[in-house]
Amino acid sequence: MTTAELADGFRARLDATREKWLGVLEALCNIECGTEMIDGVIAAQNIVADELRSLGFTTETVSGGDFAPHLVARNGVGGAPVVLGGHLDTTYTDYASLPEFHIEGERAVGPGVSDMKGGVVVLLAALDCLAQSGLLEACPIVVMLNSDEERGAPTSRDMFQECAKTARAALFAECSGPNGEVITGRRAKLSYRIDVSGVARHAGEYVGPKSSALLAVSHTIIALEALNDRFEGASFNVGRAFGGIASNTVAADARALLDVRYPLPEQEQPIRDAVETIVAEEHVHGCTAELTLTSFRPPWRDDGTNHELLELVTAVASRLDQTITGVPRFGTADSNWFGAAGVPCLDGLGPAGFEEHTPKEYLILETLFERALLVAAVLAALGEGA
Ligand SMILES: [Zn+2]
């Protein structure tokens, strides 16, 4: 079969299954899938696992500890696998204020549609195209969909890192850039919790120096935010802080949550040291602070490891009349585990998505089917070279 005939076959299959995939996307978006909503994540996982099994994949789950289990599916072909990666959880903690899935002109709108139910549907539709063309067994494929991505993958990192030891390539389907760009590298992430202890007193009756945990954490936040100017390409953000019990009480406790992103592996230790020094400082007399690292993803440097893979994707895309460019992205994802381990990796193979993590989240619907076509053709090309 020529490349053009193959692409025509994929296109015909996508036309024939368009309504079906829209239905799957709608169902996945309308299930409440916040990371902590375990029943919802499992329900979404069951939909995806059924689709994969109907294509001939075997599925298993890996324990997610306090989160929903993670889904791993294999096509049963031996050898170094191509990993197709993504996640089924969303960042939301309350779905009541979010719109139900709906179509608005060229957009599909709904919770998690862009991050990343759309990408999951891209993977399913691409694998369905391969199966229809009898090409699913051309190369070993492992699909890995975790349930704790939005919390930094604390219980799924081991399964990704283990798989990275033998993977031939990894393709992740987080949403693309606005013009269909694929992602060729990502910064690292460190997340911290800072717990400050002070001394509670009656605010109205006590006069004199006081040990307010809220005052102490305020100084800590100002000092941490000042690090934004100190490390090139790094970002420091205290995204949440709270403490105390009432205005008439000196706050005995306070908590702040810090998120740090940086591009280079050699920045990790100096950044860790700087954060530890600031948190250890007694900003307010009598207050103490404890620092806990809550999540970490290593930097995935755009160092040339994936250039051959990017060239293949670009060449396949141009035969489909698509234009693909590669760009690094600031945010982290589970593709970091593969990129940091030296596996040729690309992310952003999902549709063009916008406004992730907000109620306005949407994707450009046509790009979902363009991406499914692209991923199917890329997997067919990787199968030829297997
Ligand atoms: Zn995501």
Residues whose N, C-alpha, C, O or C-beta is under 5 A from the ligand:
A	BS01	ZN	D115 M116 E174
